[in-house]
Amino acid sequence: MEKEKRSGIRFLFGSPEAVPGTSDRETGAAAKDPEEDRKSRRPAKVKKGVGLAVWGNAPRKEKKTRLFSGRERWKKLLQTALPHGKAGEADRVLLFLILILITIGSVMVCSASHAYAESRYGDGGYFSRKQFVFVALGLLVMLFVSRIPPRLIRLAVLPLYILTVLLLLATLAFGLTGNGAQRWIALGPLTFQPSELAKLSLILMLAHYFSSPGHLREPGERGRFLHGIVYPLLLIGLICILVVLQRHLSGLIILGSIGISLVFLAGAPGKPLLFLCGAGAAGVGTLAFTLEYAHERITVWQNPEAFPLEGGWQTLQGLMAIGSGGFFGLGLGKSRMKYSWVSEPANDFIFTITCEELGFLGAILILGVFALFIKRGFTVALRNEDIFSRIAALGITVKVAIQVLLNIAVITNSIPNTGISLPFFSYGGSSLLMLFAEMGILLSVSRSSALTYR
């Protein structure tokens, strides 16, 4: 029995001499004083702060570095975020479609805004010059963002989401008011609309959430419902509530549509999601009839001819512009309805002037380019194996598709007039710069398809 014990001790510690409590008599050495022998059998003191007891001369284990310890944390994050290998080129087809859309859109802004700028500012090129500045800055933003790997963009998602919430709150506190809505913040001589930033931050936040392994830790139907629907809806709902308080119903529709689309594309359970979509649509409908300004727009939408000089003016003049273009159009720059007939012809209703000048054929060709862009955006997204990159690219593409669809629906009076801009075409600073940033992310995703990460 003693032999078995000694062999077992040797297995654990290597040799009897290294075992605490093994006497000299057992090892064949000279006998020691009883007091020394008793002390040698006493176990060594436990060393604190290691997490495990350390006996005798056993090597001390190194203390683990905390996960959130400043420099080490950022070093590990950058190691996982920075790609390994040579990045591929940006998708040329996608880039070509972006350049086509922004070129046609800029030309149409020059044409549609000339008469309005002349009558309001006494300078027909007022909006054209500003638009070219925004386009030039936007192209630089797109080029810069397209060079940033998606995993590195992911590190800024949570701060961007928090910044968006703070900006939306600041807009409610001391934002600028225009057309009965408080949606803008003054940045010196410029104005910024935080709801445009909210669209991008919501897309990236949902992409970050669905690409994190923690959201699927809880198994079963309950876990899929909570992590696949409830928690994402909390992220969506926070932004949507702040946008509704700004009297920005169109922003609510776009944000809600983007959010629900991404939840669906991420693989959320179908039946609960369908039920929540119905509940959300009912809630938006109730809100539309409850809010006075929204109810007025619905009333005008039902019969715009009954309000020819009030709410129905813009809709009726827009429909006349579309119809007067015919099949081939009146020719570039020859629109008649842009001379103070269509309200703000370079913004939400710019496509009515496009239809008048380029005709049905030109309008169909432009919508065809949009369709090719949307198809290419989905192709770029599905080619990338990184979940964050894939969902972010899908979200950006869905956002453009939703805005194009809603803008065309508004100008044709298929839905109430909600003030939705047309991507790449409508005049604007903050919306155009955010659009270029989104295109940069889309190009970055296309470049990173050949990259690998640790």
C-alpha positions in Angstrom: 0.0 0.0 0.0 2.9 2.4 0.9 4.6 1.5 -2.4 1.4 2.3 -4.4 1.1 5.6 -2.5 4.7 6.6 -3.3 4.3 5.7 -7.0 1.2 7.8 -7.1 3.0 10.7 -5.6 5.8 10.3 -8.1 3.3 10.4 -10.9 1.9 13.8 -9.7 5.1 15.5 -8.6 7.9 13.8 -10.5 10.1 12.5 -7.6 9.5 11.9 -3.8 12.0 14.6 -3.0 9.8 17.3 -4.4 6.7 16.1 -2.5 5.7 18.1 0.5 5.4 15.9 3.5 7.7 13.0 2.3 10.2 12.1 5.1 13.9 11.6 4.8 13.5 8.1 6.1 11.3 7.2 3.2 13.8 8.6 0.7 16.8 6.7 2.2 18.4 9.9 3.7 19.7 10.4 7.3 17.1 10.8 10.0 16.3 14.4 11.0 15.2 16.0 14.2 11.5 15.1 15.0 10.6 18.8 15.1 12.2 19.4 11.7 10.5 16.3 10.3 7.1 17.6 11.6 7.7 21.0 10.0 8.7 19.3 6.7 5.4 17.4 6.6 3.4 20.7 7.1 2.1 22.0 3.8 3.4 25.3 2.6 1.3 28.4 2.9 -1.1 29.2 0.1 0.0 32.1 -2.0 -2.8 34.6 -2.5 -3.9 36.3 -5.7 -3.2 33.4 -8.1 -6.6 31.8 -8.1 -5.2 28.3 -7.3 -3.2 27.1 -4.3 0.6 26.8 -4.9 2.3 24.2 -2.8 6.0 24.1 -1.9 8.3 24.9 -4.8 5.7 24.5 -7.6 6.0 27.2 -10.2 3.8 30.2 -9.8 1.2 30.7 -12.5 1.2 34.0 -14.3 -1.7 36.3 -13.5 -4.1 36.6 -16.4 -4.4 39.9 -18.2 -7.8 41.5 -17.8 -9.9 41.5 -20.9 -10.6 45.3 -20.7 -7.1 46.4 -19.7 -6.4 49.4 -21.8 -3.6 48.9 -24.2 -3.8 45.1 -24.3 -7.5 45.3 -25.0 -7.1 47.6 -28.0 -4.1 45.5 -29.2 -6.3 42.4 -29.3 -9.2 44.2 -30.9 -7.0 45.6 -33.7 -5.4 42.2 -34.3 -8.8 40.7 -34.9 -10.0 43.7 -36.9 -7.1 44.2 -39.2 -7.2 41.9 -42.2 -4.5 39.5 -43.3 -3.7 39.1 -46.9 -4.0 41.4 -49.8 -7.3 43.2 -50.3 -9.0 42.8 -53.6 -10.2 45.6 -55.8 -13.5 47.4 -55.3 -16.3 45.9 -57.3 -16.0 47.8 -60.6 -19.6 47.2 -61.7 -20.9 48.6 -58.4 -18.6 51.6 -58.6 -19.6 52.2 -62.2 -23.3 52.2 -61.3 -22.7 54.6 -58.4 -20.9 57.0 -60.7 -23.7 56.8 -63.3 -26.4 57.6 -60.7 -24.6 60.5 -59.1 -23.7 62.0 -62.5 -27.3 61.9 -63.8 -28.5 63.1 -60.4 -26.2 66.1 -60.3 -27.1 67.1 -63.9 -30.8 67.0 -62.9 -30.2 69.1 -59.8 -28.6 71.7 -62.0 -31.5 71.7 -64.4 -34.4 71.4 -61.9 -33.0 74.0 -59.4 -32.1 76.8 -61.8 -35.5 78.6 -62.0 -36.2 78.1 -58.3 -32.7 79.5 -57.3 -33.1 82.4 -59.7 -36.5 83.4 -58.2 -35.5 83.0 -54.6 -31.8 84.0 -54.5 -31.3 85.8 -57.7 -28.6 83.3 -58.7 -29.6 80.4 -61.0 -26.4 78.5 -60.0 -26.9 78.7 -56.2 -27.9 75.1 -55.7 -25.7 73.8 -58.5 -22.5 75.0 -57.0 -23.4 73.7 -53.5 -24.3 70.4 -55.0 -21.0 70.1 -56.8 -19.2 70.8 -53.5 -21.2 68.2 -51.7 -20.5 65.7 -54.5 -16.8 66.4 -54.4 -16.6 66.0 -50.6 -18.8 62.9 -50.8 -16.5 61.3 -53.3 -13.6 61.9 -51.0 -15.6 60.4 -48.1 -16.5 57.4 -50.2 -12.9 56.8 -51.2 -11.6 57.1 -47.6 -14.3 54.8 -46.2 -13.8 52.2 -48.9 -10.2 51.7 -47.7 -11.3 50.9 -44.2 -11.7 47.1 -43.5 -15.3 46.3 -42.3 -13.9 44.7 -39.1 -12.3 48.0 -38.3 -15.5 49.9 -39.0 -17.2 47.5 -36.6 -15.1 48.9 -33.7 -16.9 52.3 -34.1 -20.5 50.9 -34.3 -21.4 51.2 -30.6 -20.0 54.8 -30.2 -21.7 55.8 -33.4 -25.1 54.5 -32.1 -24.7 56.3 -28.8 -23.7 59.5 -30.7 -26.8 59.2 -32.9 -29.1 58.9 -29.8 -27.4 62.0 -28.2 -27.8 64.0 -31.5 -31.5 63.0 -31.7 -32.0 64.1 -28.2 -30.1 67.4 -28.9 -32.4 68.0 -31.9 -35.4 67.7 -29.6 -33.9 70.2 -27.2 -32.5 72.9 -29.4 -32.9 71.9 -33.0 -34.0 74.1 -35.9 -37.6 74.1 -37.0 -38.7 74.1 -40.6 -42.0 73.3 -42.2 -43.5 72.6 -38.8 -40.9 69.9 -37.9 -37.8 70.1 -35.6 -35.3 67.9 -37.4 -32.1 69.9 -37.9 -29.1 70.9 -35.9 -27.0 74.0 -36.8 -23.3 73.4 -37.2 -22.0 76.9 -37.9 -23.2 78.0 -41.3 -24.3 74.4 -42.1 -27.3 72.4 -41.0 -27.2 68.7 -40.2 -30.2 66.2 -40.0 -29.4 63.5 -37.4 -32.1 61.2 -38.8 -29.8 60.6 -41.8 -27.1 59.4 -39.5 -29.6 57.3 -37.7 -30.3 55.2 -40.8 -26.6 54.3 -41.1 -26.0 53.8 -37.4 -29.1 51.5 -37.1 -27.9 49.4 -40.0 -24.4 49.0 -38.5 -25.7 48.3 -35.0 -28.0 45.6 -36.2 -25.2 44.1 -38.3 -23.0 44.2 -35.2 -25.6 42.6 -33.0 -26.5 39.7 -35.4 -22.8 39.0 -36.1 -22.1 38.6 -32.4 -22.2 35.0 -31.1 -23.9 36.0 -27.9 -27.3 36.7 -29.5 -27.9 33.0 -30.1 -26.7 31.6 -26.7 -30.1 30.7 -25.4 -31.5 27.7 -27.3 -35.1 26.9 -28.1 -38.0 28.9 -29.5 -37.9 31.3 -26.5 -34.3 32.1 -27.1 -34.8 32.6 -30.9 -37.8 34.9 -30.1 -35.9 37.0 -27.5 -32.6 37.3 -29.3 -33.9 37.2 -32.8 -36.8 39.6 -32.5 -37.3 41.3 -29.1 -33.8 42.6 -28.5 -33.3 43.9 -32.0 -36.6 45.6 -31.9 -35.5 47.5 -28.7 -32.5 48.9 -30.7 -34.9 49.8 -33.6 -37.5 51.2 -31.2 -35.2 53.6 -29.4 -34.2 55.4 -32.6 -37.8 55.3 -34.0 -39.3 56.9 -30.9 -36.8 59.8 -31.0 -37.5 60.3 -34.7 -41.3 60.4 -34.1 -40.9 63.0 -31.5 -39.3 65.2 -34.2 -42.6 64.9 -36.3 -40.6 63.0 -38.9 -43.1 60.3 -40.0 -41.2 59.5 -43.2 -38.0 58.9 -41.2 -40.0 56.5 -39.0 -41.3 54.6 -42.0 -37.8 54.2 -43.5 -36.1 53.3 -40.2 -38.8 50.8 -39.3 -38.7 49.2 -42.8 -34.9 48.9 -42.7 -35.0 47.4 -39.2 -37.7 44.8 -40.0 -36.0 43.9 -43.3 -32.6 43.2 -41.5 -34.3 41.2 -38.8 -36.0 39.1 -41.5 -32.7 38.7 -43.5 -30.8 37.7 -40.4 -33.1 34.7 -40.0 -35.6 35.7 -37.4 -38.6 33.3 -36.9 -41.2 34.0 -39.6 -44.6 33.8 -37.8 -43.7 36.0 -34.8 -42.0 38.5 -37.1 -45.1 38.6 -39.4 -47.3 39.2 -36.4 -45.1 42.0 -35.2 -45.0 43.5 -38.7 -48.8 43.6 -38.7 -48.8 45.2 -35.2 -46.2 47.8 -36.3 -48.2 48.7 -39.4 -51.3 49.1 -37.3 -49.4 51.3 -34.9 -48.1 53.5 -37.7 -51.6 53.8 -39.1 -53.0 54.7 -35.8 -50.2 57.3 -35.3 -50.9 58.7 -38.8 -54.6 59.3 -38.0 -53.8 60.6 -34.4 -51.2 63.2 -35.4 -52.8 66.2 -36.9 -50.2 66.9 -39.6 -50.2 63.3 -40.7 -54.0 63.1 -40.8 -54.1 66.2 -43.0 -51.7 64.6 -45.5 -53.9 61.4 -45.6 -56.9 63.5 -46.3 -55.2 65.4 -49.1 -53.9 62.1 -50.5 -57.4 60.7 -50.8 -58.6 63.6 -52.9 -55.8 66.1 -53.9 -58.2 67.8 -56.4 -60.2 69.1 -53.4 -57.2 71.0 -52.1 -55.6 72.5 -55.3 -54.1 75.5 -53.6 -53.2 73.9 -50.3 -51.9 70.5 -49.5 -52.7 69.1 -53.0 -50.7 71.7 -55.0 -47.4 69.8 -55.0 -49.0 66.5 -55.8 -51.1 67.8 -58.7 -48.3 69.8 -60.2 -45.9 66.8 -59.9 -48.4 64.6 -61.7 -48.8 67.2 -64.5 -45.0 67.3 -64.9 -44.8 63.6 -65.2 -47.6 63.5 -67.8 -46.4 66.4 -69.9 -43.1 64.7 -70.5 -44.6 62.1 -72.8 -42.5 59.2 -74.1 -39.3 61.0 -75.0 -39.6 64.1 -72.8 -39.3 67.8 -73.6 -35.5 67.8 -73.5 -32.9 68.4 -70.9 -33.3 71.8 -69.3 -36.7 72.5 -71.1 -39.0 71.7 -68.2 -41.9 74.2 -67.8 -43.2 73.0 -64.4 -39.9 73.9 -62.6 -40.8 77.6 -63.0 -42.5 77.9 -59.6 -45.1 75.2 -60.4 -43.6 72.2 -58.7 -42.6 73.1 -55.1 -38.9 72.6 -54.4 -38.2 70.8 -57.7 -34.6 69.9 -56.7 -35.5 68.0 -53.6 -38.2 65.3 -53.0 -40.0 65.9 -56.3 -36.9 66.1 -58.6 -38.0 62.9 -60.3 -41.1 64.7 -61.7 -38.9 67.2 -63.5 -36.7 64.3 -64.7 -39.8 62.6 -66.2 -40.8 65.9 -67.8 -37.4 66.5 -69.4 -36.4 62.9 -70.2 -39.8 61.4 -70.7 -41.1 57.9 -69.9 -38.1 56.3 -71.7 -35.5 58.2 -69.6 -37.4 57.5 -66.4 -37.5 53.8 -67.1 -33.8 53.7 -67.9 -32.9 55.5 -64.6 -35.1 53.1 -62.7 -33.3 50.3 -64.5 -30.0 51.6 -63.3 -31.3 51.7 -59.8 -32.5 48.0 -60.2 -29.0 47.0 -61.4 -27.5 48.8 -58.4 -29.7 47.0 -55.9 -29.0 43.6 -57.6 -25.3 44.3 -57.5 -25.5 45.4 -53.8 -27.1 42.1 -52.9 -24.4 40.2 -54.9 -21.6 42.0 -53.1 -23.2 41.3 -49.7 -23.7 37.6 -50.4 -20.1 37.1 -51.7 -18.6 38.1 -48.4 -18.3 35.4 -45.7 -18.1 37.8 -42.8 -21.5 38.1 -41.2 -21.1 41.7 -40.1 -20.0 42.8 -43.6 -22.8 40.8 -45.2 -25.6 42.3 -43.1 -24.2 45.8 -43.3 -24.1 45.6 -47.1 -27.6 44.1 -47.2 -28.9 46.9 -44.9 -27.4 49.7 -47.1 -28.8 48.2 -50.3 -32.2 47.7 -48.7 -32.2 51.3 -47.5 -31.6 52.6 -51.0 -34.3 50.3 -52.4 -36.8 51.4 -49.8 -36.2 55.1 -50.4 -36.4 54.8 -54.2 -39.7 52.8 -53.9 -41.2 55.3 -51.5 -40.1 58.3 -53.4 -41.7 57.0 -56.7 -44.8 56.1 -54.7 -45.1 59.6 -53.3 -44.7 61.5 -56.6 -47.2 59.3 -58.3 -49.7 59.8 -55.3 -49.6 56.1 -54.6 -49.0 56.9 -50.9 -49.4 60.2 -48.9 -46.8 62.8 -49.4 -44.2 62.1 -46.7 -41.2 64.0 -47.9 -38.8 61.2 -48.9 -35.7 62.1 -50.9 -34.5 60.2 -53.9 -31.0 58.8 -53.4 -28.3 60.2 -55.7 -30.8 62.8 -57.1 -32.3 65.0 -54.4 -30.4 68.1 -53.4 -29.0 68.0 -49.9 -25.8 68.1 -47.9 -26.1 65.8 -44.9 -28.2 63.2 -46.8 -25.7 63.2 -49.7 -22.6 62.9 -47.5 -24.2 60.0 -45.5 -25.1 58.3 -48.8 -21.5 58.5 -50.0 -20.3 57.1 -46.6 -22.7 54.2 -47.1 -21.4 53.6 -50.6 -17.9 53.6 -49.2 -18.9 50.8 -46.8 -20.4 48.9 -49.6 -17.2 49.2 -51.7 -15.2 48.2 -48.6 -17.3 45.0 -48.3 -16.6 44.2 -51.9 -12.9 44.7 -51.4 -12.7 42.6 -48.3 -14.2 39.5 -49.8 -10.7 38.1 -50.4 -9.5 38.9 -46.9 -9.1 36.6 -43.9 -9.2 37.5 -40.3 -7.8 35.8 -37.2 
